[in-house]
Amino acid sequence: MKRERVLYNEMEYIVLFKYSSGYWEVRDAQKERYYKVELVHHSQLKDYTK
């Protein structure tokens, strides 16, 4: 399954959940085994396109 990817602090993150408050749960896409979730406001995120 493909997940939505975004840029945060110039690093690639995977979106896990979007809250109605505007905050999104994201995790680092490069550290697949290290599952640290961050809560970030969507205004701090950029679309990721390869």
Biopython code that builds the backbone (N, CA, C, O; Angstrom):
import numpy as np
from Bio.PDB.StructureBuilder import StructureBuilder

atoms = [
    (1, "MET", "N", (0.842, -1.169, 0.000)),
    (1, "MET", "CA", (0.000, 0.000, 0.000)),
    (1, "MET", "C", (0.895, 1.243, 0.000)),
    (1, "MET", "O", (1.846, 1.331, 0.777)),
    (2, "LYS", "N", (0.586, 2.193, -0.871)),
    (2, "LYS", "CA", (1.340, 3.441, -0.929)),
    (2, "LYS", "C", (0.761, 4.431, 0.062)),
    (2, "LYS", "O", (-0.455, 4.593, 0.164)),
    (3, "ARG", "N", (1.639, 5.083, 0.783)),
    (3, "ARG", "CA", (1.228, 6.105, 1.751)),
    (3, "ARG", "C", (1.621, 7.471, 1.230)),
    (3, "ARG", "O", (2.562, 7.607, 0.448)),
    (4, "GLU", "N", (0.896, 8.473, 1.668)),
    (4, "GLU", "CA", (1.210, 9.850, 1.297)),
    (4, "GLU", "C", (2.528, 10.260, 1.940)),
    (4, "GLU", "O", (2.765, 9.996, 3.118)),
    (5, "ARG", "N", (3.381, 10.907, 1.154)),
    (5, "ARG", "CA", (4.682, 11.349, 1.642)),
    (5, "ARG", "C", (4.754, 12.867, 1.606)),
    (5, "ARG", "O", (4.228, 13.507, 0.696)),
    (6, "VAL", "N", (5.412, 13.429, 2.609)),
    (6, "VAL", "CA", (5.562, 14.882, 2.722)),
    (6, "VAL", "C", (6.989, 15.198, 3.154)),
    (6, "VAL", "O", (7.726, 14.320, 3.602)),
    (7, "LEU", "N", (7.363, 16.463, 3.013)),
    (7, "LEU", "CA", (8.653, 16.931, 3.503)),
    (7, "LEU", "C", (8.436, 17.748, 4.767)),
    (7, "LEU", "O", (7.544, 18.594, 4.834)),
    (8, "TYR", "N", (9.267, 17.479, 5.765)),
    (8, "TYR", "CA", (9.242, 18.215, 7.022)),
    (8, "TYR", "C", (10.692, 18.364, 7.465)),
    (8, "TYR", "O", (11.405, 17.370, 7.599)),
    (9, "ASN", "N", (11.131, 19.591, 7.691)),
    (9, "ASN", "CA", (12.539, 19.859, 8.031)),
    (9, "ASN", "C", (13.488, 19.265, 6.984)),
    (9, "ASN", "O", (14.543, 18.725, 7.315)),
    (10, "GLU", "N", (13.087, 19.378, 5.720)),
    (10, "GLU", "CA", (13.883, 18.901, 4.578)),
    (10, "GLU", "C", (14.111, 17.392, 4.576)),
    (10, "GLU", "O", (15.042, 16.909, 3.930)),
    (11, "MET", "N", (13.269, 16.643, 5.293)),
    (11, "MET", "CA", (13.352, 15.191, 5.310)),
    (11, "MET", "C", (12.012, 14.616, 4.897)),
    (11, "MET", "O", (10.969, 15.245, 5.079)),
    (12, "GLU", "N", (12.048, 13.418, 4.340)),
    (12, "GLU", "CA", (10.835, 12.747, 3.860)),
    (12, "GLU", "C", (10.131, 12.019, 5.007)),
    (12, "GLU", "O", (10.748, 11.269, 5.763)),
    (13, "TYR", "N", (8.822, 12.264, 5.112)),
    (13, "TYR", "CA", (7.998, 11.628, 6.137)),
    (13, "TYR", "C", (6.786, 10.965, 5.495)),
    (13, "TYR", "O", (6.360, 11.343, 4.404)),
    (14, "ILE", "N", (6.247, 9.985, 6.177)),
    (14, "ILE", "CA", (5.036, 9.290, 5.741)),
    (14, "ILE", "C", (3.892, 9.745, 6.641)),
    (14, "ILE", "O", (4.030, 9.767, 7.864)),
    (15, "VAL", "N", (2.771, 10.106, 6.038)),
    (15, "VAL", "CA", (1.597, 10.554, 6.791)),
    (15, "VAL", "C", (0.848, 9.336, 7.317)),
    (15, "VAL", "O", (0.510, 8.429, 6.557)),
    (16, "LEU", "N", (0.595, 9.322, 8.609)),
    (16, "LEU", "CA", (-0.137, 8.222, 9.232)),
    (16, "LEU", "C", (-1.595, 8.567, 9.478)),
    (16, "LEU", "O", (-2.481, 7.736, 9.280)),
    (17, "PHE", "N", (-1.842, 9.810, 9.916)),
    (17, "PHE", "CA", (-3.206, 10.208, 10.251)),
    (17, "PHE", "C", (-3.323, 11.722, 10.173)),
    (17, "PHE", "O", (-2.380, 12.446, 10.493)),
    (18, "LYS", "N", (-4.496, 12.196, 9.744)),
    (18, "LYS", "CA", (-4.772, 13.631, 9.674)),
    (18, "LYS", "C", (-5.931, 13.953, 10.609)),
    (18, "LYS", "O", (-7.016, 13.386, 10.482)),
    (19, "TYR", "N", (-5.693, 14.870, 11.551)),
    (19, "TYR", "CA", (-6.724, 15.286, 12.494)),
    (19, "TYR", "C", (-7.465, 16.510, 11.959)),
    (19, "TYR", "O", (-6.900, 17.287, 11.189)),
    (20, "SER", "N", (-8.710, 16.685, 12.356)),
    (20, "SER", "CA", (-9.513, 17.826, 11.911)),
    (20, "SER", "C", (-8.965, 19.149, 12.435)),
    (20, "SER", "O", (-9.302, 20.208, 11.906)),
    (21, "SER", "N", (-8.135, 19.103, 13.454)),
    (21, "SER", "CA", (-7.530, 20.316, 14.016)),
    (21, "SER", "C", (-6.438, 20.887, 13.124)),
    (21, "SER", "O", (-5.963, 22.000, 13.348)),
    (22, "GLY", "N", (-6.038, 20.118, 12.105)),
    (22, "GLY", "CA", (-4.974, 20.558, 11.209)),
    (22, "GLY", "C", (-3.639, 19.911, 11.512)),
    (22, "GLY", "O", (-2.664, 20.139, 10.795)),
    (23, "TYR", "N", (-3.575, 19.102, 12.568)),
    (23, "TYR", "CA", (-2.333, 18.411, 12.900)),
    (23, "TYR", "C", (-2.317, 17.032, 12.243)),
    (23, "TYR", "O", (-3.346, 16.366, 12.126)),
    (24, "TRP", "N", (-1.132, 16.626, 11.820)),
    (24, "TRP", "CA", (-0.951, 15.335, 11.169)),
    (24, "TRP", "C", (0.067, 14.514, 11.932)),
    (24, "TRP", "O", (1.059, 15.048, 12.427)),
    (25, "GLU", "N", (-0.179, 13.206, 12.029)),
    (25, "GLU", "CA", (0.810, 12.278, 12.576)),
    (25, "GLU", "C", (1.687, 11.823, 11.421)),
    (25, "GLU", "O", (1.185, 11.345, 10.404)),
    (26, "VAL", "N", (3.000, 11.973, 11.578)),
    (26, "VAL", "CA", (3.940, 11.570, 10.536)),
    (26, "VAL", "C", (5.092, 10.789, 11.166)),
    (26, "VAL", "O", (5.361, 10.904, 12.361)),
    (27, "ARG", "N", (5.765, 9.993, 10.334)),
    (27, "ARG", "CA", (6.970, 9.289, 10.787)),
    (27, "ARG", "C", (8.020, 9.369, 9.694)),
    (27, "ARG", "O", (7.690, 9.484, 8.514)),
    (28, "ASP", "N", (9.275, 9.309, 10.084)),
    (28, "ASP", "CA", (10.405, 9.399, 9.160)),
    (28, "ASP", "C", (10.367, 8.227, 8.181)),
    (28, "ASP", "O", (10.323, 7.071, 8.602)),
    (29, "ALA", "N", (10.384, 8.509, 6.904)),
    (29, "ALA", "CA", (10.300, 7.466, 5.888)),
    (29, "ALA", "C", (11.602, 6.689, 5.739)),
    (29, "ALA", "O", (11.589, 5.563, 5.241)),
    (30, "GLN", "N", (12.713, 7.259, 6.157)),
    (30, "GLN", "CA", (14.009, 6.602, 6.002)),
    (30, "GLN", "C", (14.333, 5.637, 7.140)),
    (30, "GLN", "O", (15.171, 4.748, 6.987)),
    (31, "LYS", "N", (13.678, 5.812, 8.262)),
    (31, "LYS", "CA", (13.939, 4.967, 9.439)),
    (31, "LYS", "C", (12.749, 4.046, 9.655)),
    (31, "LYS", "O", (11.971, 4.225, 10.592)),
    (32, "GLU", "N", (12.618, 3.061, 8.780)),
    (32, "GLU", "CA", (11.441, 2.187, 8.793)),
    (32, "GLU", "C", (11.317, 1.358, 10.072)),
    (32, "GLU", "O", (10.205, 1.089, 10.525)),
    (33, "ARG", "N", (12.416, 0.961, 10.643)),
    (33, "ARG", "CA", (12.359, 0.136, 11.854)),
    (33, "ARG", "C", (12.198, 0.982, 13.114)),
    (33, "ARG", "O", (11.728, 0.496, 14.144)),
    (34, "TYR", "N", (12.587, 2.234, 13.023)),
    (34, "TYR", "CA", (12.471, 3.151, 14.160)),
    (34, "TYR", "C", (11.160, 3.900, 14.009)),
    (34, "TYR", "O", (11.049, 4.796, 13.172)),
    (35, "TYR", "N", (10.177, 3.545, 14.803)),
    (35, "TYR", "CA", (8.815, 4.025, 14.599)),
    (35, "TYR", "C", (8.471, 5.154, 15.558)),
    (35, "TYR", "O", (7.622, 4.988, 16.434)),
    (36, "LYS", "N", (9.129, 6.308, 15.398)),
    (36, "LYS", "CA", (8.832, 7.490, 16.218)),
    (36, "LYS", "C", (7.819, 8.345, 15.468)),
    (36, "LYS", "O", (8.082, 8.782, 14.348)),
    (37, "VAL", "N", (6.679, 8.582, 16.073)),
    (37, "VAL", "CA", (5.615, 9.368, 15.456)),
    (37, "VAL", "C", (5.713, 10.808, 15.941)),
    (37, "VAL", "O", (5.911, 11.062, 17.129)),
    (38, "GLU", "N", (5.572, 11.743, 15.015)),
    (38, "GLU", "CA", (5.586, 13.163, 15.363)),
    (38, "GLU", "C", (4.245, 13.775, 14.991)),
    (38, "GLU", "O", (3.629, 13.393, 13.996)),
    (39, "LEU", "N", (3.803, 14.723, 15.799)),
    (39, "LEU", "CA", (2.567, 15.445, 15.550)),
    (39, "LEU", "C", (2.951, 16.834, 15.043)),
    (39, "LEU", "O", (3.568, 17.619, 15.764)),
    (40, "VAL", "N", (2.575, 17.134, 13.777)),
    (40, "VAL", "CA", (3.021, 18.355, 13.115)),
    (40, "VAL", "C", (1.821, 19.037, 12.471)),
    (40, "VAL", "O", (0.953, 18.369, 11.908)),
    (41, "HIS", "N", (1.768, 20.367, 12.551)),
    (41, "HIS", "CA", (0.689, 21.097, 11.888)),
    (41, "HIS", "C", (0.933, 21.057, 10.382)),
    (41, "HIS", "O", (2.071, 21.193, 9.931)),
    (42, "HIS", "N", (-0.134, 20.872, 9.605)),
    (42, "HIS", "CA", (-0.001, 20.689, 8.160)),
    (42, "HIS", "C", (0.648, 21.882, 7.470)),
    (42, "HIS", "O", (1.197, 21.728, 6.379)),
    (43, "SER", "N", (0.601, 23.067, 8.074)),
    (43, "SER", "CA", (1.223, 24.247, 7.464)),
    (43, "SER", "C", (2.749, 24.150, 7.461)),
    (43, "SER", "O", (3.405, 24.897, 6.735)),
    (44, "GLN", "N", (3.327, 23.247, 8.255)),
    (44, "GLN", "CA", (4.769, 23.054, 8.309)),
    (44, "GLN", "C", (5.247, 21.999, 7.324)),
    (44, "GLN", "O", (6.450, 21.761, 7.212)),
    (45, "LEU", "N", (4.328, 21.366, 6.609)),
    (45, "LEU", "CA", (4.660, 20.279, 5.701)),
    (45, "LEU", "C", (4.599, 20.748, 4.248)),
    (45, "LEU", "O", (3.839, 21.650, 3.897)),
    (46, "LYS", "N", (5.425, 20.105, 3.410)),
    (46, "LYS", "CA", (5.409, 20.380, 1.979)),
    (46, "LYS", "C", (5.131, 19.069, 1.258)),
    (46, "LYS", "O", (5.483, 17.995, 1.746)),
    (47, "ASP", "N", (4.488, 19.163, 0.076)),
    (47, "ASP", "CA", (4.264, 17.960, -0.734)),
    (47, "ASP", "C", (5.592, 17.363, -1.151)),
    (47, "ASP", "O", (6.547, 18.083, -1.443)),
    (48, "TYR", "N", (5.645, 16.052, -1.178)),
    (48, "TYR", "CA", (6.854, 15.352, -1.609)),
    (48, "TYR", "C", (6.589, 14.754, -2.985)),
    (48, "TYR", "O", (5.661, 13.965, -3.160)),
    (49, "THR", "N", (7.388, 15.125, -3.932)),
    (49, "THR", "CA", (7.306, 14.533, -5.266)),
    (49, "THR", "C", (8.705, 14.188, -5.738)),
    (49, "THR", "O", (9.630, 14.989, -5.608)),
    (50, "LYS", "N", (8.854, 12.993, -6.286)),
    (50, "LYS", "CA", (10.157, 12.556, -6.789)),
    (50, "LYS", "C", (10.373, 13.046, -8.187)),
    (50, "LYS", "O", (11.417, 12.778, -8.781)),
]
sb = StructureBuilder()
sb.init_structure("model")
sb.init_model(0)
sb.init_chain("A")
sb.init_seg("    ")
for serial, (resi, resn, name, xyz) in enumerate(atoms, 1):
    if name == "N":
        sb.init_residue(resn, " ", resi, " ")
    sb.init_atom(name, np.array(xyz, "f"), 0.0, 1.0, " ", f" {name:<3s}", serial, name[0])
structure = sb.get_structure()
